[in-house]
Each structure stands twice: as structure tokens, then as C-alpha cells.
Amino acid sequence: MEQHEQHYGSFVQDALQHYKEGMGKFTEQMPDIARKYHAFTEACFEEGHLSQKQKQLIALAVSLNAQDEYCIIYHVKGCLDQGASRDEILEAVAVTGAFGGGAAMSQAVTLVEDCMNDFSGDLLS
């Protein structure tokens, strides 16, 4: 089990790095579009009527329903960075499962759990 967790934790970190590298290459090739995309998404996640934590929980739910592994990883980290508890994340997962069925739950009970375990270790370091 420990070997699996280490392997999957490595996958989570590798996936984040892969996304960052891909976005960096895209930004070099399409700087104007990338700048506008980043400005838009940053504005969407600013504190407003909804807190940043609530927005990250929503984004995680949408990511699960869309089966987007990169976004699932990114938004689990965002939830934790914004102070979401394991219980709050799992409650958002449950609501997504009620809407998205087995496909959403399969990501939730594997990738979300592994991300929370991996990123929680980072927060404690």
C-alpha cells in the first residue's frame, strides 16, 4: 500500500509539473491569449459573494463531473490551499457523485483521495 501511495503521490506531483510546463509552452507561443485567459480565470476566483474556498469546491465538483484529471488535481490543491477541510472536500465530492454518478465517484475515491493525502503532506512540511 505504501508503495502505491508513493507512486500515486509522484503521479500527482508529475501531473502538476506537466500542466505547468504545458501552460508555459502555450504562454510562450500565444502570450496575448494566455495573458487574457489567466486574467479571466484569476478574476473568476477572486473573493466575491462566494469565498475563494467555495469557488475552489465548485471548481473541484465541475472538474470531477468533466473527468478532467489535471483540473481535479489542481482544484484539490486549491481547496486545501484555501483551508477546505477533508470533510468539506468529501461533501463536495458526494454532491458531485449524486449528480455525476459512478464516473464522478470513481475519480473521487481514487484521485481526489490520493491528492488530499499527497497535498496534506506538503502543507505539513
C-alpha positions as CSV (number, residue, x, y, z in Angstrom):
1,M,0.0,0.0,0.0
2,E,2.8,2.5,0.9
3,Q,4.5,1.8,-2.4
4,H,1.2,2.6,-4.2
5,E,0.7,5.8,-2.3
6,Q,4.3,6.9,-3.1
7,H,3.8,6.0,-6.7
8,Y,0.5,7.9,-6.9
9,G,1.8,10.9,-5.0
10,S,4.6,11.0,-7.6
11,F,1.9,10.9,-10.3
12,V,0.1,13.8,-8.7
13,Q,3.2,15.9,-8.5
14,D,4.3,14.9,-12.0
15,A,0.8,15.8,-13.4
16,L,1.0,19.3,-11.8
17,Q,4.5,19.8,-13.2
18,H,3.4,18.5,-16.7
19,Y,0.5,21.0,-16.6
20,K,2.8,23.9,-15.6
21,E,5.2,23.0,-18.4
22,G,2.4,22.8,-20.9
23,M,1.0,26.1,-19.9
24,G,4.4,27.7,-20.0
25,K,4.9,26.5,-23.6
26,F,1.4,27.7,-24.6
27,T,2.2,31.1,-23.0
28,E,5.4,31.4,-25.0
29,Q,3.5,30.6,-28.2
30,M,0.3,32.6,-27.5
31,P,1.3,35.2,-24.9
32,D,-1.7,37.5,-25.6
33,I,-4.3,34.7,-25.3
34,A,-2.6,33.2,-22.3
35,R,-2.5,36.6,-20.5
36,K,-6.2,37.1,-21.2
37,Y,-7.1,33.6,-20.1
38,H,-5.1,34.0,-16.8
39,A,-6.7,37.4,-16.2
40,F,-10.2,36.0,-16.7
41,T,-9.6,32.9,-14.5
42,E,-8.0,34.9,-11.8
43,A,-11.0,37.3,-11.8
44,C,-13.4,34.4,-11.5
45,F,-11.6,33.0,-8.4
46,E,-11.3,36.4,-6.6
47,E,-13.2,36.7,-3.3
48,G,-16.7,38.0,-4.0
49,H,-20.2,36.9,-2.9
50,L,-18.6,33.4,-2.8
51,S,-15.4,32.9,-0.9
52,Q,-12.3,31.6,-2.7
53,K,-12.8,28.3,-0.8
54,Q,-16.4,27.9,-2.0
55,K,-15.2,28.7,-5.6
56,Q,-12.5,26.0,-5.4
57,L,-15.0,23.5,-4.1
58,I,-17.3,24.3,-7.0
59,A,-14.4,24.0,-9.4
60,L,-13.5,20.6,-8.0
61,A,-17.1,19.4,-8.5
62,V,-17.1,20.6,-12.1
63,S,-13.7,19.0,-12.7
64,L,-14.9,15.7,-11.3
65,N,-18.1,15.8,-13.4
66,A,-16.0,16.7,-16.5
67,Q,-13.5,13.9,-15.8
68,D,-10.6,16.4,-16.1
69,E,-7.7,14.8,-14.1
70,Y,-5.5,17.9,-14.4
71,C,-8.2,20.2,-13.0
72,I,-9.2,17.7,-10.3
73,I,-5.6,17.7,-9.1
74,Y,-5.3,21.5,-9.4
75,H,-8.6,22.2,-7.6
76,V,-8.0,19.6,-4.8
77,K,-4.8,21.6,-4.1
78,G,-6.8,24.9,-4.4
79,C,-9.4,23.6,-1.9
80,L,-6.7,22.7,0.6
81,D,-4.8,26.0,0.0
82,Q,-8.0,27.9,0.7
83,G,-8.5,26.0,4.0
84,A,-11.1,23.5,3.0
85,S,-11.2,20.5,5.3
86,R,-11.2,16.9,4.2
87,D,-14.9,16.7,5.2
88,E,-15.8,19.8,3.1
89,I,-14.0,18.3,0.1
90,L,-15.6,14.9,0.6
91,E,-19.1,16.6,0.9
92,A,-18.5,18.4,-2.4
93,V,-17.4,15.0,-3.9
94,A,-20.6,13.4,-2.6
95,V,-22.8,16.1,-4.2
96,T,-20.9,15.6,-7.5
97,G,-21.4,11.9,-7.2
98,A,-25.2,12.4,-6.8
99,F,-25.1,14.5,-10.0
100,G,-22.4,12.8,-12.0
101,G,-22.9,9.2,-10.9
102,G,-20.3,6.5,-11.0
103,A,-17.8,8.3,-13.3
104,A,-17.5,11.2,-10.8
105,M,-17.3,8.9,-7.8
106,S,-14.5,6.8,-9.4
107,Q,-12.3,9.8,-9.7
108,A,-13.4,10.9,-6.2
109,V,-12.5,7.7,-4.4
110,T,-9.1,7.4,-6.2
111,L,-7.6,10.6,-7.5
112,V,-9.2,13.1,-5.0
113,E,-8.3,10.9,-2.1
114,D,-4.7,10.5,-3.3
115,C,-4.4,14.2,-3.9
116,M,-5.6,15.1,-0.4
117,N,-3.1,12.7,1.1
118,D,-0.3,14.0,-1.1
119,F,-1.0,17.7,-0.7
120,S,-1.8,17.4,3.0
121,G,1.8,16.2,3.5
122,D,3.1,19.2,1.6
123,L,1.1,21.6,3.8
124,L,2.6,20.0,6.9
125,S,6.2,20.3,5.6
